[in-house]
Amino acid sequence: MAFKKDTVTGTMIFIIVLSLICSFMITGTAEILKERKLAKKRDEVKQFVLKAAGIDISQGDFSDLFAQRVKPKMVNLASGQVTEKDNLLDYDERMAAINPETSTKPKKDIAKIKTMATDMRIFEVYDTQGQLSSIVMPIYGKGLWSIIYGYMAIKPDLNTIENIVFYEHGETPGIADFVTDPQWLALWQGKKLFDAKGKMAIKVIKGGAKEGDVHGIDGVSGATRTGVGIQRLVEFWFGVEGYQTYLHAIAAEGK
């Protein structure tokens, strides 16, 4: 029987077929865009981790460098247990932090984050001889107006800061530009998180740190609250509710 498109039935069939074709096209486009978004996010993580580890990515392909020198792992913050899982670059700590099944509320929320993921990614970074050179860990917390997101790398002594980078914040433009200023971030390099007794000692100091102060970072005039927020988020993530149990576990393994 010939298809008569000028009839009511023919028109309805045409509309249904067209709707199905459009639906398939939209679904396919959404999947392509989703994968591109995930790929972009993976690339950003790779670059920030390498930067935090002090690896120059301007002289080669950063994806190759990451594959050669970085091992992502998952850490349970409560137990300090480390596991290796597939597709860790697609793990989203922010989504995990708002999911009641994968999050918890800090008992002492000095970082003002309200909830946090029970499992966090860490990135072991190795030198060209295959020796552990640093461990990169995500850190975040509230500044004056916004949540500040970044990564900190510490050396194998688990105390010396290799580097720190911040990649997202909504602090006051101009005044808080120091958050991503390479010169200010460089002040963190070589500083010690803990004192001789193992107590958290890192400080962002209003008016500037004294010469030779291995724990002090120069504060920035006019941005005291943002600086205090950064100090507190570092204190939180390297404290008892953050990576401390994990750090103690790997320190015990090294003895």
C-alpha positions as CSV (number, residue, x, y, z in Angstrom):
1,M,0.0,0.0,0.0
2,A,1.4,3.4,-1.0
3,F,2.2,5.9,1.8
4,K,0.0,8.9,1.4
5,K,1.7,11.7,3.3
6,D,-1.1,14.2,2.6
7,T,-3.5,12.3,4.9
8,V,-3.9,12.8,8.7
9,T,-2.3,9.4,9.3
10,G,0.6,10.1,7.0
11,T,1.2,13.4,8.7
12,M,1.2,11.7,12.1
13,I,3.6,9.0,10.9
14,F,5.9,11.7,9.5
15,I,5.9,13.7,12.8
16,I,6.6,10.5,14.9
17,V,9.5,9.4,12.6
18,L,10.9,13.0,12.6
19,S,10.6,13.1,16.4
20,L,12.4,9.8,16.8
21,I,15.2,10.9,14.5
22,C,15.6,14.2,16.4
23,S,15.6,12.3,19.7
24,F,18.4,10.0,18.6
25,M,20.4,12.9,17.3
26,I,20.0,14.8,20.6
27,T,20.9,11.7,22.6
28,G,24.0,11.1,20.5
29,T,25.1,14.7,20.7
30,A,24.6,14.7,24.4
31,E,26.8,11.6,24.8
32,I,29.5,13.2,22.6
33,L,29.5,16.4,24.6
34,K,29.5,14.5,27.9
35,E,32.6,12.6,26.8
36,R,34.3,15.8,25.6
37,K,33.6,17.4,29.0
38,L,35.0,14.4,30.8
39,A,38.1,14.4,28.6
40,K,38.6,18.1,29.3
41,K,38.3,17.5,33.1
42,R,40.8,14.7,32.9
43,D,43.3,16.9,31.1
44,E,42.8,19.7,33.7
45,V,43.5,17.3,36.6
46,K,46.6,15.9,34.9
47,Q,48.0,19.4,34.3
48,F,47.2,20.7,37.8
49,V,48.7,17.6,39.4
50,L,51.9,17.9,37.4
51,K,52.1,21.6,38.2
52,A,51.7,20.9,41.9
53,A,54.5,18.4,41.6
54,G,56.7,21.0,40.1
55,I,57.0,19.2,36.7
56,D,57.4,21.4,33.7
57,I,54.7,20.5,31.2
58,S,55.8,23.0,28.5
59,Q,58.5,20.7,27.1
60,G,56.4,17.7,26.2
61,D,53.0,16.1,26.1
62,F,51.4,16.4,29.6
63,S,49.3,13.3,29.1
64,D,52.5,11.2,28.5
65,L,54.2,12.8,31.4
66,F,51.3,12.0,33.7
67,A,51.1,8.4,32.5
68,Q,54.8,7.9,33.0
69,R,55.3,9.6,36.4
70,V,51.9,9.7,38.2
71,K,50.0,6.9,40.0
72,P,46.5,8.0,41.1
73,K,45.1,6.1,44.1
74,M,42.1,6.3,46.3
75,V,42.4,6.9,50.1
76,N,39.7,6.3,52.7
77,L,40.2,9.2,55.0
78,A,38.8,7.4,58.1
79,S,41.0,4.3,57.8
80,G,43.9,5.7,55.7
81,Q,43.6,2.6,53.5
82,V,44.8,3.1,50.0
83,T,43.3,1.3,47.0
84,E,44.0,1.4,43.2
85,K,40.9,1.7,41.1
86,D,40.2,2.1,37.4
87,N,39.1,5.4,36.0
88,L,40.1,7.5,39.0
89,L,40.5,10.5,36.8
90,D,36.7,10.5,36.4
91,Y,36.1,10.4,40.1
92,D,34.4,13.6,41.3
93,E,35.1,14.5,45.0
94,R,32.6,17.3,44.8
95,M,29.8,15.0,43.7
96,A,30.8,12.5,46.3
97,A,30.8,15.2,49.0
98,I,27.1,16.0,48.4
99,N,26.0,12.3,48.2
100,P,24.9,11.1,51.6
101,E,26.1,7.6,50.8
102,T,29.7,8.8,50.0
103,S,30.1,11.7,52.3
104,T,30.3,12.8,55.9
105,K,30.1,16.0,57.9
106,P,33.3,17.2,59.5
107,K,33.2,17.3,63.3
108,K,35.4,20.4,63.4
109,D,34.8,22.2,60.1
110,I,37.5,24.9,60.2
111,A,37.6,24.8,56.3
112,K,33.8,25.5,56.3
113,I,33.0,22.9,53.6
114,K,29.9,21.5,55.4
115,T,30.3,18.0,53.9
116,M,33.2,16.0,52.5
117,A,33.8,12.8,50.5
118,T,34.8,9.8,52.6
119,D,37.3,8.8,49.9
120,M,39.7,11.2,48.2
121,R,42.1,10.8,45.3
122,I,45.8,11.2,45.9
123,F,48.5,11.2,43.3
124,E,51.9,9.6,43.8
125,V,54.5,11.3,41.6
126,Y,57.8,9.6,40.7
127,D,61.0,11.0,39.3
128,T,62.7,9.8,36.1
129,Q,64.6,7.1,38.1
130,G,61.3,5.7,39.5
131,Q,61.7,7.1,43.0
132,L,58.8,8.7,44.8
133,S,59.3,12.5,44.6
134,S,56.1,13.9,46.0
135,I,52.4,13.1,46.8
136,V,49.8,15.5,45.5
137,M,46.5,15.8,47.3
138,P,43.4,17.8,46.6
139,I,42.6,20.6,49.1
140,Y,39.7,23.1,49.3
141,G,37.9,25.3,51.7
142,K,36.2,28.7,52.2
143,G,38.0,31.9,51.7
144,L,36.1,35.2,52.3
145,W,33.4,34.7,49.7
146,S,33.9,31.4,48.0
147,I,35.3,27.9,48.2
148,I,38.9,27.8,47.0
149,Y,40.0,24.6,45.2
150,G,43.5,23.5,44.7
151,Y,46.2,20.8,45.1
152,M,49.2,20.6,47.5
153,A,52.2,18.4,46.9
154,I,54.4,17.3,49.8
155,K,57.8,15.6,49.6
156,P,58.4,12.0,50.8
157,D,59.3,13.3,54.3
158,L,55.5,14.0,54.6
159,N,56.2,17.4,56.0
160,T,57.9,19.6,53.4
161,I,55.7,21.4,50.9
162,E,56.8,20.8,47.3
163,N,54.3,23.2,45.8
164,I,50.7,24.4,46.0
165,V,48.3,25.5,43.3
166,F,44.8,26.9,43.3
167,Y,42.7,26.6,40.2
168,E,39.2,27.9,41.1
169,H,37.9,30.5,43.5
170,G,35.4,33.4,43.6
171,E,37.3,35.8,45.8
172,T,37.4,39.6,45.3
173,P,38.9,40.3,41.9
174,G,42.1,42.4,42.1
175,I,42.5,42.0,45.9
176,A,42.6,38.3,46.0
177,D,44.5,37.7,42.7
178,F,47.4,36.5,44.9
179,V,45.6,33.2,45.2
180,T,46.8,32.2,41.7
181,D,49.9,34.4,41.6
182,P,53.0,32.3,41.0
183,Q,55.2,34.5,43.2
184,W,53.0,34.1,46.2
185,L,52.5,30.4,45.6
186,A,56.2,30.0,45.4
187,L,56.5,31.2,49.0
188,W,55.0,27.9,50.1
189,Q,57.8,25.8,48.5
190,G,60.0,24.3,51.1
191,K,57.9,25.3,54.1
192,K,57.1,22.7,56.8
193,L,53.6,21.8,57.7
194,F,54.4,20.4,61.1
195,D,56.7,21.4,63.9
196,A,59.2,19.1,65.7
197,K,56.4,17.7,67.9
198,G,54.2,16.9,64.9
199,K,51.8,19.7,65.6
200,M,50.4,21.7,62.6
201,A,52.4,24.8,62.4
202,I,51.9,26.4,58.9
203,K,50.7,30.0,59.2
204,V,49.7,32.8,56.8
205,I,51.1,35.8,58.7
206,K,49.7,39.3,58.4
207,G,52.5,41.7,57.9
208,G,54.8,38.9,56.5
209,A,56.8,36.0,57.9
210,K,60.1,36.6,59.6
211,E,63.3,35.6,57.8
212,G,64.0,31.9,58.4
213,D,60.5,31.0,59.5
214,V,60.0,27.6,58.1
215,H,56.3,27.6,58.8
216,G,55.3,31.2,57.9
217,I,53.8,32.4,54.7
218,D,53.5,36.1,53.9
219,G,49.9,37.4,54.2
220,V,48.6,39.9,51.7
221,S,47.5,43.3,52.8
222,G,43.7,43.8,52.2
223,A,43.1,40.1,51.8
224,T,43.5,38.9,55.4
225,R,40.3,36.8,55.4
226,T,41.2,35.0,52.2
227,G,44.7,34.2,53.6
228,V,43.2,32.9,56.9
229,G,40.8,30.8,54.8
230,I,43.7,29.2,52.9
231,Q,45.6,28.6,56.2
232,R,42.6,26.9,57.7
233,L,41.8,24.7,54.7
234,V,45.5,23.5,54.7
235,E,45.2,22.8,58.5
236,F,42.0,20.9,57.9
237,W,43.1,18.7,55.1
238,F,46.4,17.8,56.8
239,G,44.6,17.3,60.1
240,V,42.9,14.4,61.8
241,E,39.8,14.6,59.6
242,G,41.8,15.0,56.4
243,Y,44.9,13.1,55.3
244,Q,46.5,12.6,58.7
245,T,45.5,9.0,59.1
246,Y,46.8,8.2,55.7
247,L,50.1,10.0,56.3
248,H,50.6,8.2,59.6
249,A,50.0,4.9,57.9
250,I,52.6,5.5,55.1
251,A,55.0,6.9,57.7
252,A,54.7,3.7,59.7
253,E,55.3,1.6,56.6
254,G,58.5,3.5,55.9
255,K,60.0,2.8,59.4
